[in-house]
Amino acid sequence: MRNWLQLLAFVLIFGVLSSIVGHTSSVGALGAPSDNTTTPIAPAGDQSQDEIKPPVEYVLVGPTSQSDNTTPNFICSFIATSGQKKSVVNGDENWYLDIDINVPGWTYIFEYFPAGQASPGQWLAYKWQLPESGLWQLGPFTPSANEAEGQHIYRFWFYSDGQWAAGNPQTPNSKLIYWTYAKGKPAGPVTPPSTTAAEAKTGLSAKVYEFFSQPVVLGACLLVVVAGLVLLVIYFWRRRSQYKVSFADEAAPDEPSAASESAAARAKLALPNGIDIRLSGESKVIGRSDLARALSLDDLGLVSRRHFAVKLDDEQFYIEDLGSDNGTLLNGKDISGQGPVILDDDDIIQPAGAIPLKFHLL
């Protein structure tokens, strides 16, 4: 119940903020996904249209990180060379696309241009045949002289063995990747120039002003925010109550603290955003909630609720995939179904291939 309350509060508040940003942001901001999402005619595996290969180099860089099964599936990700934020490209930076397929098949990639362009988008790949399963990397993509600023969207389809991936075998379901291009701007957040109140008012379009001046819209936004705050208060109140109960059950401070010594951190997992997950001598299960602050919503959906475990046995740390949906990589090798595997200092763990976690002994 507590998790559902937290999720509902997050969705409500995020929905309001996204609506505001989508109506008022300038060129270069993310905006709402619906701003420039125009679905093209869905591809079909048996269409007679000629193959369109990607306009950049592509190479098989490693084995698939997915479990070995016959149902077609794929994992796609966006990589910016700046390393600042993987969904943002600035200036003359390049970017790459990774596609992990678990069986050979055909890939379709459509790029949606930012809202306001003459054309809604273009096919980057159509009925593009990939003869082997594994991780394919496309790139580098280089921004053209007239690259449109704002939000771009890549939509992926995958077809193999007479069926479409990720859903109904007869229906071409797809996956989306959102990214933003800002020409001539440095990587990282940019502080907008200060403007006077009069300039800000004249800069609002009549459509945006009309939208926010409607009492129904203002009332709905207020209700959603209030409901979200109430749910957050309930959640933290319950967490505080649970903390009090657990604190009362702890041993007195003057008793021998063998349990505390065994629970002291012996190692850690370092996340790319600077957060560390401390590991003691007890078994630690890592899953979606542990990585929520370091992943986008799309990548977070690839990680299972209980993805892998790290435990200490006779002064040696081990890692074991817990039957996750998208597998676990250890130094680039899939360890799904192998049981406990030895962990060494500086090993790289990649749950679902979505994020690198560096293992450090303390």
C-alpha positions as CSV (number, residue, x, y, z in Angstrom):
1,M,0.0,0.0,0.0
2,R,2.8,2.4,0.9
3,N,4.5,1.9,-2.5
4,W,1.3,2.5,-4.3
5,L,0.8,5.8,-2.4
6,Q,4.3,6.9,-3.2
7,L,3.9,6.1,-6.9
8,L,0.6,7.8,-7.2
9,A,1.9,11.0,-5.6
10,F,4.9,11.0,-7.9
11,V,2.7,10.5,-11.0
12,L,0.3,13.3,-10.0
13,I,3.0,15.9,-9.3
14,F,5.0,14.9,-12.4
15,G,1.9,15.2,-14.6
16,V,1.3,18.7,-13.5
17,L,4.9,19.8,-13.9
18,S,5.1,18.2,-17.3
19,S,1.9,20.0,-18.4
20,I,3.3,23.4,-17.3
21,V,6.7,22.8,-19.0
22,G,5.1,21.5,-22.2
23,H,3.1,24.7,-22.6
24,T,5.7,27.3,-21.6
25,S,9.1,26.0,-22.5
26,S,11.2,27.7,-25.2
27,V,13.3,26.0,-28.0
28,G,15.8,23.5,-26.5
29,A,13.7,22.4,-23.5
30,L,12.4,18.9,-23.3
31,G,8.7,19.7,-23.5
32,A,5.9,17.1,-23.2
33,P,6.3,13.9,-25.2
34,S,3.1,14.6,-27.1
35,D,4.5,17.8,-28.6
36,N,6.0,16.1,-31.6
37,T,4.8,12.5,-31.5
38,T,3.1,11.7,-34.8
39,T,2.8,8.0,-35.3
40,P,3.9,7.0,-38.8
41,I,2.2,4.1,-40.6
42,A,3.2,1.1,-38.5
43,P,5.7,-1.1,-40.3
44,A,4.9,-4.7,-41.2
45,G,7.3,-7.6,-41.4
46,D,6.1,-8.7,-44.8
47,Q,6.0,-5.3,-46.5
48,S,7.6,-5.1,-49.9
49,Q,9.4,-1.7,-49.3
50,D,13.1,-1.8,-49.8
51,E,15.5,-2.0,-46.8
52,I,16.7,1.3,-45.4
53,K,20.0,1.0,-43.6
54,P,21.2,3.5,-40.9
55,P,23.0,6.5,-42.3
56,V,26.0,5.9,-39.9
57,E,28.3,3.0,-39.1
58,Y,27.0,0.0,-37.1
59,V,28.9,-2.8,-35.5
60,L,28.2,-5.8,-33.2
61,V,30.0,-4.9,-30.0
62,G,29.1,-7.7,-27.7
63,P,26.7,-10.5,-26.8
64,T,23.1,-9.9,-25.8
65,S,22.4,-9.1,-22.1
66,Q,19.0,-10.7,-22.3
67,S,18.0,-14.2,-21.2
68,D,18.1,-16.9,-23.8
69,N,14.5,-17.4,-25.0
70,T,12.7,-17.6,-28.3
71,T,10.4,-14.6,-27.8
72,P,11.8,-11.6,-29.8
73,N,12.8,-8.7,-27.5
74,F,15.1,-5.7,-27.7
75,I,16.6,-3.0,-25.4
76,C,17.5,0.4,-26.9
77,S,19.5,3.2,-25.4
78,F,20.9,6.7,-26.3
79,I,24.5,7.6,-25.5
80,A,25.8,11.2,-25.7
81,T,29.6,11.7,-25.9
82,S,29.6,14.6,-23.4
83,G,28.9,12.3,-20.5
84,Q,27.0,15.1,-18.8
85,K,23.4,13.8,-19.4
86,K,22.9,11.0,-21.8
87,S,19.6,12.4,-23.2
88,V,21.1,15.9,-24.1
89,V,23.3,16.8,-27.0
90,N,24.9,20.3,-27.2
91,G,26.8,22.1,-30.0
92,D,28.9,19.8,-32.1
93,E,28.7,16.7,-29.8
94,N,28.1,13.3,-31.3
95,W,25.8,10.6,-30.0
96,Y,25.3,6.8,-30.4
97,L,22.4,4.4,-30.4
98,D,22.6,0.9,-28.8
99,I,20.2,-1.9,-29.7
100,D,20.4,-5.2,-27.8
101,I,18.4,-8.0,-29.6
102,N,18.0,-11.5,-28.3
103,V,17.5,-13.1,-31.7
104,P,18.3,-12.2,-35.3
105,G,15.7,-10.1,-37.0
106,W,14.6,-6.8,-38.6
107,T,14.7,-3.4,-37.0
108,Y,12.8,-0.2,-37.8
109,I,13.8,3.2,-36.5
110,F,11.8,6.4,-37.0
111,E,13.0,9.8,-35.9
112,Y,10.4,12.5,-34.9
113,F,11.6,16.1,-35.4
114,P,10.8,18.8,-32.8
115,A,7.4,20.4,-33.1
116,G,7.0,23.1,-35.7
117,Q,9.2,21.5,-38.4
118,A,7.9,21.2,-42.0
119,S,8.3,17.4,-41.8
120,P,7.2,15.3,-38.8
121,G,10.3,13.1,-39.2
122,Q,12.2,10.4,-41.2
123,W,13.0,6.7,-41.2
124,L,16.6,6.1,-40.0
125,A,16.2,2.3,-40.7
126,Y,13.4,0.3,-42.3
127,K,13.3,-3.5,-42.5
128,W,17.0,-3.3,-41.6
129,Q,18.2,-6.9,-41.2
130,L,20.5,-7.8,-38.2
131,P,21.9,-11.3,-38.8
132,E,23.1,-12.0,-35.3
133,S,21.7,-11.5,-31.8
134,G,23.8,-9.2,-29.5
135,L,24.5,-5.6,-28.7
136,W,24.6,-3.5,-31.9
137,Q,26.0,0.1,-31.8
138,L,25.1,2.8,-34.3
139,G,27.2,5.9,-34.7
140,P,28.6,8.3,-34.3
141,F,25.6,10.5,-35.3
142,T,26.8,14.1,-36.0
143,P,24.5,17.1,-35.9
144,S,24.0,18.7,-39.3
145,A,24.3,22.5,-39.9
146,N,20.5,22.8,-39.9
147,E,19.9,20.3,-37.0
148,A,16.6,21.3,-35.4
149,E,16.8,22.4,-31.8
150,G,14.4,21.0,-29.2
151,Q,13.1,17.5,-28.4
152,H,13.7,14.6,-30.8
153,I,12.2,11.1,-30.4
154,Y,13.4,7.8,-31.7
155,R,10.8,5.1,-32.1
156,F,12.0,1.5,-32.4
157,W,10.3,-1.7,-33.7
158,F,11.7,-5.2,-33.9
159,Y,10.4,-8.1,-35.9
160,S,11.7,-11.7,-35.9
161,D,10.6,-15.3,-36.4
162,G,7.2,-14.2,-37.8
163,Q,6.2,-12.0,-34.8
164,W,6.7,-8.5,-33.4
165,A,8.6,-7.9,-30.1
166,A,7.4,-6.5,-26.8
167,G,3.7,-7.3,-26.9
168,N,1.1,-9.0,-29.0
169,P,3.0,-11.1,-31.6
170,Q,0.7,-9.8,-34.4
171,T,0.8,-6.1,-33.3
172,P,3.9,-3.9,-34.0
173,N,4.4,-2.4,-30.5
174,S,7.4,0.0,-30.1
175,K,9.7,1.7,-27.7
176,L,10.5,5.4,-27.5
177,I,13.7,7.3,-26.7
178,Y,13.5,11.1,-26.0
179,W,16.5,13.3,-26.4
180,T,17.2,17.1,-26.8
181,Y,19.5,19.1,-29.1
182,A,20.6,22.6,-28.2
183,K,22.9,24.3,-30.8
184,G,25.9,26.1,-29.5
185,K,25.1,25.7,-25.8
186,P,27.5,24.2,-23.3
187,A,26.8,20.9,-21.7
188,G,24.9,21.0,-18.4
189,P,22.2,23.4,-17.2
190,V,22.1,26.9,-18.7
191,T,21.0,29.9,-16.7
192,P,18.4,31.9,-18.8
193,P,19.0,35.7,-19.0
194,S,17.0,37.8,-16.6
195,T,13.9,39.5,-18.1
196,T,11.6,42.1,-16.7
197,A,8.0,41.3,-15.8
198,A,6.8,43.2,-18.9
199,E,9.0,41.3,-21.2
200,A,7.9,38.0,-19.7
201,K,4.3,38.9,-20.1
202,T,4.6,39.9,-23.7
203,G,6.6,36.7,-24.5
204,L,3.7,34.5,-23.5
205,S,1.6,33.4,-26.5
206,A,-2.1,34.0,-26.4
207,K,-2.7,30.3,-26.5
208,V,-0.7,29.6,-23.3
209,Y,-2.3,32.6,-21.5
210,E,-5.8,31.5,-22.4
211,F,-5.0,27.9,-21.3
212,F,-3.8,28.9,-17.8
213,S,-6.5,31.6,-17.3
214,Q,-9.3,29.0,-17.4
215,P,-10.7,28.4,-13.9
216,V,-11.2,24.7,-14.6
217,V,-7.5,24.2,-15.5
218,L,-6.3,26.2,-12.5
219,G,-8.7,24.3,-10.2
220,A,-7.7,20.9,-11.6
221,C,-4.0,21.7,-11.2
222,L,-4.5,22.8,-7.6
223,L,-6.5,19.7,-6.7
224,V,-3.8,17.4,-8.2
225,V,-1.0,19.2,-6.3
226,V,-3.0,19.1,-3.0
227,A,-3.8,15.4,-3.5
228,G,-0.1,14.6,-4.1
229,L,1.0,16.5,-1.0
230,V,-1.5,14.7,1.1
231,L,-0.3,11.3,-0.1
232,L,3.3,12.3,0.5
233,V,2.5,13.4,4.1
234,I,0.7,10.0,4.7
235,Y,3.7,8.1,3.3
236,F,6.3,9.9,5.4
237,W,4.2,9.7,8.5
238,R,4.0,5.9,8.1
239,R,7.8,5.7,7.5
240,R,8.3,7.7,10.7
241,S,6.1,5.4,12.7
242,Q,7.9,2.3,11.4
243,Y,11.2,3.9,12.3
244,K,10.1,4.5,15.9
245,V,9.1,0.8,16.2
246,S,12.3,-0.5,14.8
247,F,14.3,1.8,17.0
248,A,12.6,0.6,20.1
249,D,13.5,-3.0,19.3
250,E,17.2,-2.3,19.0
251,A,19.7,-3.6,21.7
252,A,20.9,-1.2,24.4
253,P,24.0,0.8,23.6
254,D,26.1,-0.8,26.4
255,E,25.5,-4.4,25.2
256,P,28.2,-6.1,23.0
257,S,27.8,-4.9,19.5
258,A,28.8,-8.0,17.5
259,A,25.8,-7.5,15.2
260,S,26.8,-3.9,14.5
261,E,30.3,-5.0,13.6
262,S,29.0,-7.6,11.2
263,A,26.7,-5.1,9.6
264,A,29.5,-2.5,9.1
265,A,30.1,-1.7,5.4
266,R,32.7,-4.0,3.8
267,A,32.2,-2.9,0.2
268,K,30.1,-0.5,-1.9
269,L,28.5,-0.1,-5.3
270,A,29.3,3.3,-6.9
271,L,26.6,4.7,-9.2
272,P,27.5,7.1,-12.0
273,N,25.7,10.0,-10.3
274,G,28.0,9.8,-7.2
275,I,25.6,7.8,-4.9
276,D,27.0,4.8,-3.2
277,I,25.2,1.6,-2.1
278,R,26.9,0.3,1.1
279,L,27.4,-3.5,1.4
280,S,27.8,-5.3,4.7
281,G,28.5,-8.9,5.4
282,E,24.8,-9.7,5.0
283,S,23.2,-10.5,1.7
284,K,22.0,-7.3,-0.1
285,V,19.3,-7.4,-2.8
286,I,19.6,-4.7,-5.4
287,G,16.6,-3.7,-7.5
288,R,14.6,-1.0,-9.2
289,S,14.1,1.2,-6.0
290,D,17.9,1.3,-5.4
291,L,18.6,2.8,-8.8
292,A,15.6,5.1,-9.2
293,R,17.6,8.3,-8.6
294,A,20.2,7.4,-11.2
295,L,18.1,6.2,-14.2
296,S,15.5,7.7,-16.5
297,L,12.0,6.2,-16.4
298,D,12.5,4.3,-19.6
299,D,15.7,2.6,-18.4
300,L,14.3,2.1,-14.9
301,G,11.5,0.0,-16.4
302,L,14.2,-2.5,-17.6
303,V,15.4,-3.2,-14.0
304,S,13.4,-5.8,-12.0
305,R,12.1,-5.1,-8.5
306,R,14.6,-7.8,-7.2
307,H,17.3,-7.8,-9.9
308,F,20.5,-9.3,-8.3
309,A,22.0,-10.0,-4.9
310,V,25.5,-9.4,-3.4
311,K,26.6,-11.4,-0.4
312,L,29.7,-12.1,1.6
313,D,30.7,-15.7,2.3
314,D,34.0,-16.7,4.0
315,E,35.6,-13.2,3.2
316,Q,34.6,-13.4,-0.5
317,F,31.9,-11.4,-2.1
318,Y,29.6,-13.0,-4.6
319,I,26.9,-11.8,-7.1
320,E,23.9,-13.7,-8.3
321,D,21.2,-12.7,-10.8
322,L,17.8,-13.3,-9.2
323,G,15.9,-14.4,-12.4
324,S,15.6,-10.8,-13.6
325,D,13.7,-10.0,-16.8
326,N,16.6,-8.5,-18.7
327,G,19.6,-10.2,-17.1
328,T,22.8,-8.9,-15.3
329,L,26.2,-8.3,-16.9
330,L,29.4,-8.7,-14.9
331,N,32.3,-7.1,-16.8
332,G,30.3,-7.3,-20.0
333,K,29.3,-11.0,-19.6
334,D,25.8,-12.2,-18.8
335,I,25.7,-14.1,-15.5
336,S,21.9,-15.0,-15.6
337,G,21.2,-18.5,-14.4
338,Q,24.8,-19.1,-13.3
339,G,24.2,-18.9,-9.6
340,P,26.7,-17.1,-7.3
341,V,29.7,-15.6,-9.2
342,I,32.8,-14.3,-7.5
343,L,33.1,-10.4,-7.3
344,D,36.5,-8.8,-7.3
345,D,37.5,-5.2,-6.6
346,D,36.7,-2.7,-9.5
347,D,34.3,-5.2,-11.2
348,I,31.6,-3.5,-13.3
349,I,28.0,-4.7,-12.8
350,Q,25.3,-3.7,-15.3
351,P,21.7,-4.7,-14.4
352,A,19.7,-5.0,-17.6
353,G,22.6,-3.3,-19.4
354,A,21.0,0.0,-18.2
355,I,23.6,1.4,-15.8
356,P,27.2,0.6,-14.8
357,L,27.8,0.0,-11.1
358,K,31.4,-0.2,-9.9
359,F,32.1,-2.7,-7.0
360,H,34.7,-1.4,-4.5
361,L,36.1,-3.2,-1.4
362,L,36.5,-1.0,1.7
